[in-house]
Structure formats: C-alpha cells, structure tokens
C-alpha cells in the first residue's frame, strides 16, 4: 500500500502520517507550508517525521527517520507538479487533508478558500480518476450542517444552508466527489470532522488560544458568553478512524442512481460520508473549566457576542462509522486537554 497524504505539515495530516508510517505503510506527504499560522510549528511537525529540507519545491525528500516516508513541498492548486506526484509514485490511496481551514478567516480572505478547497480539490479528483486511485478519503467538516437544529447531526440530514464560506467549500467538496464517484466509479469517502483538538494543534483554535492566554495572564475571548456546545474530538481518535478506513474495502457502487432515493448517504455510486466526532457534546464553559483545571490557573474572561459564521451546537451521530470500522472516538476532554497541556508546556518550554 502506498498512500499520498496532503496537508502533511498540518495538525491532522502530521498525526495521520505518523500513525501510518509507524504501522509500516508507505507514505508520501505533500504540503505547500503556507503562513496561515506560525510556519515554525509546521516545520517542527515535519522534523518529527524526519524531514529537514523545507526550501526545495516539487522535489521528493526522503525522511531521515522513517524509510517508508517521503515529502514533497507542493501546492494541490498547482496542477502540473501535482500530476507529476501521481505519475511518478504509483499511488494506491489518497487522503486529502490539504485545505484552507478556519471559519473566521474565511470572512476576510475568501479567495484563499476557493483556491485550495475548490480548485485544489478538483485537481485531486481529476488525478485520482486519471491514475485510477483505489480510494480517495478527504476532509469535510461538521460546519456543513450550518443552521440544522436537529441533534445529533446525521449524514442523512440536509446540509443546504451553510453559514460560512469555509462550510460552503466543504459542502462543495462532497458534491464534487459524488459527481466523480458517479461518473467515473471513483471510490470516495468524505469525513465530517467535529472540532478536533490535541497536541501539535493549530494556534488559531480555541484550546491553543485559551491555554496560551491563561498561562500568560491575559484574558480569553469567550464568544456567546460560553453558551455554545461542541462535540470536541481528540486528534488520536480522528487519525485512528482514518487508518481503519484505509484498511477496509472502499465504497462500492453499481452506477445505477436511484432517483427515488436521493439521500446521498445511500447513493448507489461508490461514495460515502461519515461523521467523526466524540458524540458527547460539551458546553464551552465546561471546556474552559477543564483547561483551568489542567493548568491549575483561573482564566480572565472577556465575554463576547457570537461570531458571524459560528453555530451554537454540534453533536455527531457516529453510528454508521462505528458499524463499519468497529471504533468510535471516546477520549474524554479531561484526558485530551491534559495531553495538550503537557505537550504545550514541553514545546514552548513553559513552567
């Protein structure tokens, strides 16, 4: 098995590459290494994977730590160099985690989202079709549920009303994937991640921002006065789910689309969507209390109104995923936050 993982220098991509190579799978990582957040954190993730050359573009760099891992600095939105990756490496599977992330940033820089999340993803689909990839797994997001009020959120629910450009691009990914699955028998699986957190996390996410501010005696911005509920999902549970999906048979289809059953979760194309969440939603105020407990320090709060594009509650229905891979995320926020705090203090040499 040879797997291409895009977004390797990112939070989830890094953790996924690590679990794959440590289980003997041949992995090629790819990332543009943009400066959306601290680029040194991305470099350090790659160093953990044995990569120390961050300047060479479109060149295969062999890991100094793992003989089954290599890395290419490239942009999925740049078709020709991406095609060379597919052409030269005899790939079996692709896990596309490369994307412009963040709901709030999409309000100020929308074009970054269309370039990476739409143009880049279309390049991935076209090359997976051309080079007959056995299974494309790609990151979607719980944000596609938008204004849905019914809980828990199910893949059978309508997702026609996203309330951020980021969410709209992720819903577009699912629609594009379905068209390629239907037209070209390309097996695709989209994963709707629910608020992923853990060591090596993104500095723009709540846990990172809160821990940093509390440790530095600065106030934290608490949106909607903390009256929001999130299905926080520990990163190890996310990557284990992807690992197990890679080991399973890809979706199968018979090219006979049933117009009487337009539910995409039951499409006769080789196409699937799964939620990946803890399925145990937590009030943001309780999440903050656990951070305070892990740090043994009280937060100074700056209560704020809800941000545009935010939703008040997420809660995942993961039964379908559990039935397929016999695993569901169950890491508690106490365990997950403690692990993050230990990593943070070590990485930033904090007391």
N, C-alpha and C positions, 0 to 999 in steps of 0.2 A: 504494500500500500504506500503510495506517495501522495501527500496532501499539500496543497497550497493554502496557506493561511494569510489572508490580507489583514492589515491593521495590526501587525505583529508588535509594533512598538507601543501600541495602546494597552489599556488596562486589561480588558478581557482577552485580547489577542495574545498578549505576553503569557498570561496564565495558561491559556489553551496550548500554546506551543510547548510550554514546559511539561505539561502532563502527557502530551503526545510523544515527545522525544524520549521522555523517561519511561515510556511504555514501548519503546522500540520502533515507533512509527517514523518513517522518513518524511521530513517536513521541510518545505521551502517557505520562508516567511517573506512578506513584502509589506513595505510601508513607505510613505512619502516623507515621514518625520516632519510634519508641519509645526508651526509655532503657535497653535491654538492655545496651548498652555506650556508650562516650563519644559523646554526641549531637553534639559539635562535629565529630567525624570525618565523621558523616553530613551535617552542614551543609556541610562543605568539599567533599565529593563533589558535592553539588548545586550548589555555587558553580562547580565545574569545568564543569558543564553549563549555566551561565548563570542559575541560579535563586538569588534572594536573599531571597525572601519565604517565611519558614518558619512564620509565625503563622496565615495565612489557611487555614481548613479548608474543604474541599469547594468550592474555587474554582480555576478554571483559571488558572495563572500562566504567562505566555509567557516563554520563555527570552530573556535579553538577549544571548546568544552565538550561538544556533542558531535560525534562523527556522522550522525543522521540528521543534522540541522544545517541549513544554509540560509542566507538572507540576501534580498535584493532591495536596494533603495529605489523605489519607482512609484509612479502615480497611476492608480487604476483609471483615472480620467484621460490618460495618455495612451491611446490605443496601440500604436505600433510597438513600443517597448513591452507593453503588456502581452501582446501577441507573441513576442519572442520568448517570454517566460513559458507560455503554454507550448509553443512549438518545440522548445529545446529540452523540456524536462519530463516528458512522458507522464503527465499527471493523471491520477485516478480520481481524486476528490478535491473539491474546493470548499473552503469555509470563508465566506466573505464577511469580515468584521470591519473592514475599512469604511469609514463614513465620517461626515462632519456631524459631531454629536452636540447635544445641548439644546434645550428648548429656548432658553432666554437669548442665547447668541443668535438664534435664527431671526430674532426681531430686528437685529442691527446689521447682519451680514447675510442676507438671504441667498446671494449668488454662490456663496461657498457650499451651500446645501444642494443646489441644483447641479453644480459641477461634480461633486463627489457622489452624492446619494442618488442622482438620476443618471447623469452621463456616465459616471464611473460604473455604476451597477449595470447599465445597459451593455457596456463593454464586457463585463464579466459574463453576462448571459450569452452574448454573441459568441464569445470564445469558448465557453462551456459547450455550447451547441456545436461549434465547428470542430472542436477537438474531442468530442464525444466523452465528456466527463461523466463518470458513473453516478455522481450525486453532488448537487450544489446545496450547501447549507448556508443560510445567510441570516444576518441580524435584522430583525424588525424591532418593534418597541411596543410596550404597553400603552404608549401615548396615542397609538392609532385608535383606541377606544373613545377618545375625545369626551363628548358630553354624555356618554352612556351612564345611566343611573342604576341599572340592574346589577346586583352583585351576587356571587362573584362573576367576574368578567370571563366570558366563554368565547372560544374561537368561532362559535356558531352565531354570536351576536353581530349585528350590523356595525360597521365602522365607517359610516358615510359622513361623519361630521367631526373631523379632526380640528383642533383649535390652535394649532401652531404649524408653521411651515415645516418644521422638523417632522412632526407627526404625519403631515401630508406626503412628504417624500418617502417615509417608511411605508405608508399605505400604498404608494405608487410602486415601491419595490415588490410588494406582494402581488399587485395586479400585473406588473411586467413579468414576474416569474410565472404566474399562471398562464399567461399567453404563450410563453416559451415551452412550458410543460405540455400544453395542449397541442401546439403546432408542431413541435419537434420531438416529442417524447423525452424531454429533458427532465429527469427527476430533480425536484427542488423541494426544500423544506425551509420554511421561514420560522424564526424563533422570536416570539414577543417577550423580550426581557422585561422584568419588573424590578426597577430601582436596585441596580447591582452595586454592592459596596464590598470593601475589604482591603487588605494590604496592597500597596502599589496602585491605589485608586487615583482617579482624576482629581486634580486640585480644585476644579470648579464645582464639585459635587458636595452635598450638604455635610456629610461626615467629615470630610477633609477640611472644609471651611470652618465648621464648628470646632473641631479639635484644635486647629491652629489658633483660632481666635481665643478660645478659652485658655489655652496654655500661655498665651501672650497677654492675658488680662485685657483683652479687647471685647467689645460687645458683639454678639452674634445677631444677624438679621433673621428674625423668625416670621416667615410670611403667614398670613391669615391667622396670626396670633398663635400659631402652632396647632390650630384646629384643622389639621389635614391628616388623612390616614394613608399610609403607604405599605405596599407589600414588599418590604425590604428583603433582598435576596443575596445571600453571601456568594462571592465570586467562585469559590471552590465548587459549590453546587451547580453553578452555571456551566463551568467547563467540564465537570463530570457528566452532565447531561449531554453535552455535545459529543464528548468522547464515546459515550454509549450509543448515541445515534449513528456515529460513523461506523460502528461495529455491526449495526443492524442492516438488513436489506433496505435499499432506498425505496421510496414510494413507487407503486406500480399503477399503470393506467391502461385502458383499452381503447383510447381515442374515441369513445362514444359519449359525447357530452349529453347529459340528460337535461333538457330544457325544463322539465317539470320539477327538477330538484336543483335550483340554482345556488344552494348552500355551498360555498367554496370548500368547506371542511369535508364535504362528501363528493367532491369533484372526481369524475372518472379519469381525469388526467393524473400523471404521476406527480402529484402536488400535495403538500401538507403544510399546515400551520399549527404550531404548538405554542402554548403559554409556558414560560419557565419563570415560576415565582415560588415564594415560600408558602403561599396560600394561608398565611397567618398575619393579616394586616395589623399594623401598629400605629398608634397615634403619634404624630410628630413630637408632641410634648413628652411622651414616654420615651421616645428615641433619644431626645436631648437629655432626659434624666439618666439614661444608661450611659451616655457619653460622660456626663458629670461624674457618675459613679466610677467609671473606668479610669478617669483622670484624677479622681479624688479632689475635684475642684468645681466650684459653682460657676455657672455661666452668667454673664451680664447680658440681658436680653434687650433687643431693640425690636419690639413688636411692630410688624408691618402689615399692610393690606395684601391680599393675594395678588400674585404677579400675573400679567397677561399671559395666556397660554398654559397656565397651571390648572390641574384638576384637583378636586378636593379629596378624592378617594380612589385607590386602586386595590383590587383584591382578585387574585388569579384563580381560575379553575384549571387545575393541572391534571385532572383525572385521565384525560386522553394520553398525555405524555407518560404518566405513571403506568398506564395499561400497556404501553408499547415498550418501555425500557425498564420497567420494574424498579424505578427510582424516582423519588421526588425530593426537592430541596427541603431540608428540615433544620438547618443551622439556626440557632436562636440568636437574637440580636445581642444578648449578653456575651455569647461566645464570639460572635463575629466582630463586634465592636472592640472587645478586649484584644483580639488578634490584630486589628488595625492599629490600636493604640501602641501595642508592643512594637509593631513594625515602624510606626511613625517616629517613636522616640529613638529607635535604633538608627533609622535612616537619617534623621535630622540631628542626631546626637543630642537629644533633649533629655533633661533630667525628669 
